[in-house]
């Protein structure tokens, strides 16, 4: 099943659900994550995609989980178009299972969640909230209530095999509308209490996930979009980074014979030979104002 996200409504609610198995595995492969890191990163990227899907314009979002646990920071960038990238600061962390499950909360630890929205028209807006569990879903739910005053329910799941492959990943985001009736809220809460694990439901697709969440309610489905792990790095952008370092640092790289730049979001490696570095340096010097 290809990764996808779907939008739906039920009386008093709007919902978004996503299957993110392939993109979570792509991130795990690129960063060589151990299971607990793969689960934490997959959940964070899925959450970013779900939140980006709520935008009415072509905004982008960055979620940063700044925990004090052994994983360090977890960062995910997502677009309303359905692309995401992300990384975890310490991908090789391994912890014992807790109650038979990956101890994501223990690996994340205490800290804060930061969410930045980029509209392209105004200054980015950043909100924050304390981490309540480190399990990501509860932290995003709390952030939406505390920082954005949006009553929500978020479910996230990533299943990692003993061979270190992501077998299933996905999530849902439910938001209550102002006209949500008390009996509808009560039914939703009952459904959420008996839901199967999110990673298990993801195997049946995003629409089925929403159907299970709203069991007993009429559901209207809308747009279904593909999702993918996609980084914005390129040779051109990395070259601009090298230019920003200045002539002195480039000269040192030339003396060493080459340079390798690694994108921390996707772990792609960019090699720059001595001739290429000399070309970049000459370009800087040619644009340097005379007399300086």
Legacy VTK file of the C-alpha trace (Angstrom):
# vtk DataFile Version 3.0
C-alpha trace
ASCII
DATASET POLYDATA
POINTS 292 float
0.000 0.000 0.000
1.369 3.399 -0.976
1.571 6.086 1.683
-1.424 8.419 1.669
-3.492 10.822 3.747
-7.249 11.307 3.670
-9.574 13.999 5.006
-13.032 13.319 6.428
-15.795 14.809 8.548
-18.335 13.420 10.972
-21.045 15.442 12.746
-19.122 17.868 14.947
-15.652 16.735 13.897
-13.066 16.897 11.159
-10.468 14.182 10.762
-7.213 13.383 9.008
-5.632 9.951 8.811
-2.402 8.829 7.174
-0.496 5.696 6.258
3.225 6.504 6.423
4.930 3.093 6.333
7.175 3.655 3.326
8.328 7.147 4.272
9.043 6.045 7.853
11.129 3.172 6.497
12.920 5.555 4.127
13.833 7.795 7.054
14.958 4.782 9.110
17.120 3.551 6.237
18.704 6.913 5.552
19.559 7.555 9.196
20.206 3.889 10.094
17.890 4.204 13.092
17.578 1.602 15.817
13.951 0.652 16.621
13.167 3.215 19.322
14.664 6.026 17.223
12.796 4.823 14.113
9.535 4.820 16.059
10.080 8.293 17.514
11.084 9.769 14.156
8.252 8.040 12.285
5.687 9.290 14.765
7.016 12.859 14.590
7.013 12.919 10.778
3.476 11.503 10.701
2.316 14.139 13.179
3.855 16.879 11.038
2.036 15.605 7.938
-1.285 15.441 9.800
-0.910 18.986 11.101
0.174 20.282 7.685
-2.989 18.756 6.204
-5.090 21.116 8.328
-3.714 24.165 6.517
-5.895 26.006 4.028
-2.925 27.450 2.153
0.427 26.115 0.965
2.082 26.431 4.358
4.830 24.298 5.796
5.387 23.175 9.355
8.302 22.147 11.529
7.856 20.049 14.648
10.780 19.857 17.053
10.670 17.467 19.972
13.304 18.850 22.329
13.589 16.087 24.897
16.315 15.610 27.469
16.415 11.848 26.916
19.099 9.917 25.018
17.527 10.510 21.582
18.164 14.247 21.726
16.167 16.451 19.367
13.742 15.034 16.821
12.839 17.361 13.943
10.354 16.950 11.094
9.438 19.357 8.274
6.180 18.741 6.377
4.299 20.512 3.603
0.616 20.739 2.836
1.506 18.996 -0.449
2.290 15.788 1.424
6.074 15.728 1.602
8.101 15.315 4.766
11.686 15.027 5.932
13.150 14.528 9.375
15.980 13.407 11.576
16.737 12.314 15.119
19.896 13.560 16.784
20.955 10.154 18.156
19.583 7.449 15.807
21.633 4.601 17.332
20.004 4.662 20.776
18.708 1.310 22.007
16.562 0.877 25.132
14.917 -2.175 26.734
11.244 -2.712 25.969
8.749 -1.246 28.425
5.619 -3.351 28.995
6.479 -5.193 25.787
6.608 -2.008 23.701
9.301 0.355 22.439
10.050 2.874 25.174
9.726 6.024 23.082
8.774 8.106 26.117
11.886 7.046 27.982
14.081 7.716 24.953
12.593 11.210 24.473
12.477 12.204 28.143
11.208 15.461 29.595
11.330 18.666 27.586
9.174 20.656 25.200
7.537 20.485 21.800
7.971 23.407 19.401
5.791 23.889 16.323
6.663 26.485 13.680
4.294 27.417 10.859
5.704 29.023 7.710
3.057 30.837 5.667
5.355 32.371 3.048
3.646 35.730 3.585
4.268 36.587 7.221
6.900 35.926 9.838
6.886 32.295 10.973
4.810 31.589 14.053
6.269 29.304 16.727
4.288 27.854 19.605
5.408 25.515 22.333
4.192 23.328 25.161
5.784 21.007 27.712
6.111 17.342 26.794
3.574 15.351 28.792
4.784 11.817 28.049
7.437 11.852 25.319
5.279 9.404 23.343
4.682 12.127 20.694
0.915 11.602 20.147
-0.024 12.813 23.635
2.475 15.643 23.315
0.968 16.874 20.036
-2.540 16.587 21.493
-1.502 18.683 24.489
0.267 21.225 22.262
-2.851 21.740 20.130
-4.951 22.350 23.232
-2.489 24.520 25.166
-0.881 26.546 22.383
-3.586 26.636 19.693
-6.715 26.140 21.834
-7.866 23.321 19.542
-9.405 20.302 21.331
-7.979 17.306 19.467
-7.137 13.654 19.670
-3.967 12.336 18.015
-2.996 8.718 17.514
0.384 7.653 16.127
2.050 4.297 15.657
5.179 2.758 14.147
5.853 -0.993 14.096
9.509 -1.997 13.685
10.579 -5.581 12.988
13.418 -7.388 14.799
15.343 -6.985 11.531
15.065 -3.196 12.012
12.589 -2.515 9.185
9.435 -0.401 9.562
6.557 -2.779 8.925
3.696 -0.334 9.471
3.260 3.318 10.388
0.459 5.838 10.438
-1.691 8.114 12.507
-4.844 10.168 12.843
-5.808 13.648 13.994
-9.364 14.347 15.150
-10.493 17.893 15.900
-13.752 18.848 17.564
-15.750 21.610 15.896
-17.685 24.235 17.876
-20.987 22.460 17.137
-19.848 19.046 18.433
-22.674 17.577 20.531
-22.006 16.010 23.931
-23.362 12.618 22.876
-21.119 12.615 19.782
-18.109 13.471 21.943
-19.039 10.656 24.301
-19.303 8.138 21.458
-15.957 9.262 20.059
-14.314 8.831 23.451
-15.726 5.297 23.722
-14.409 4.423 20.262
-10.963 5.805 21.034
-10.796 3.765 24.233
-11.151 0.454 22.366
-9.179 1.209 19.188
-6.652 -1.295 17.927
-3.026 -0.101 17.824
-2.569 2.553 15.151
0.194 0.591 13.410
-2.209 -2.347 13.140
-5.017 -0.214 11.678
-2.609 1.360 9.181
-2.430 -1.968 7.347
-6.070 -1.464 6.302
-5.605 2.093 5.035
-6.343 5.601 6.260
-10.062 5.491 5.412
-10.582 2.388 7.534
-8.738 4.088 10.388
-11.234 6.955 10.308
-14.141 4.525 10.028
-13.013 2.803 13.228
-12.565 6.110 15.053
-16.091 7.247 14.094
-17.827 3.874 14.465
-21.544 4.522 14.835
-21.405 7.937 13.131
-21.967 8.979 9.512
-18.646 9.823 7.852
-17.990 11.859 4.711
-14.633 11.315 3.001
-12.904 13.966 0.942
-9.483 14.372 -0.639
-6.945 11.540 -0.645
-3.338 12.535 -1.358
-0.062 10.645 -1.697
2.702 11.138 0.848
6.471 10.832 0.480
9.772 11.388 2.238
11.373 14.239 0.292
14.226 16.545 1.216
14.776 20.006 -0.231
18.564 19.718 -0.293
20.445 19.928 -3.608
23.914 20.560 -5.001
22.929 24.192 -5.588
21.778 24.715 -1.989
24.832 22.996 -0.519
27.054 25.140 -2.743
25.406 28.250 -1.288
26.195 26.924 2.185
29.853 26.570 1.208
29.874 30.099 -0.202
28.466 31.410 3.075
31.463 29.944 4.924
33.754 32.489 3.296
37.075 32.418 1.440
39.262 31.516 4.416
37.384 28.310 5.276
37.115 27.328 1.610
40.872 27.762 1.269
41.387 25.342 4.152
39.131 22.799 2.428
41.117 23.186 -0.805
44.339 22.499 1.093
42.768 19.325 2.489
41.936 18.245 -1.070
38.178 17.825 -0.899
35.059 18.387 1.201
32.065 16.292 2.120
28.824 17.905 3.239
26.075 15.757 4.755
22.449 16.932 4.925
21.262 16.219 8.459
17.639 15.896 7.297
18.163 13.104 4.757
21.783 12.016 5.343
22.599 12.579 1.662
26.322 13.081 1.130
27.640 15.759 -1.240
31.256 15.453 -2.400
33.198 18.509 -3.565
36.557 17.910 -5.265
39.494 20.331 -5.057
38.793 21.735 -8.569
35.138 22.327 -7.649
36.105 24.056 -4.391
38.598 26.218 -6.297
35.828 27.143 -8.721
33.582 28.210 -5.834
36.407 30.228 -4.276
37.158 31.986 -7.575
33.470 32.839 -7.890
33.526 34.454 -4.432
36.682 36.412 -5.208
35.350 37.641 -8.558
32.296 39.103 -6.820
34.289 40.719 -4.025
34.124 44.524 -4.262
37.409 46.132 -5.333
39.408 47.907 -2.649
38.221 45.606 0.142
LINES 1 293
292 0 1 2 3 4 5 6 7 8 9 10 11 12 13 14 15 16 17 18 19 20 21 22 23 24 25 26 27 28 29 30 31 32 33 34 35 36 37 38 39 40 41 42 43 44 45 46 47 48 49 50 51 52 53 54 55 56 57 58 59 60 61 62 63 64 65 66 67 68 69 70 71 72 73 74 75 76 77 78 79 80 81 82 83 84 85 86 87 88 89 90 91 92 93 94 95 96 97 98 99 100 101 102 103 104 105 106 107 108 109 110 111 112 113 114 115 116 117 118 119 120 121 122 123 124 125 126 127 128 129 130 131 132 133 134 135 136 137 138 139 140 141 142 143 144 145 146 147 148 149 150 151 152 153 154 155 156 157 158 159 160 161 162 163 164 165 166 167 168 169 170 171 172 173 174 175 176 177 178 179 180 181 182 183 184 185 186 187 188 189 190 191 192 193 194 195 196 197 198 199 200 201 202 203 204 205 206 207 208 209 210 211 212 213 214 215 216 217 218 219 220 221 222 223 224 225 226 227 228 229 230 231 232 233 234 235 236 237 238 239 240 241 242 243 244 245 246 247 248 249 250 251 252 253 254 255 256 257 258 259 260 261 262 263 264 265 266 267 268 269 270 271 272 273 274 275 276 277 278 279 280 281 282 283 284 285 286 287 288 289 290 291
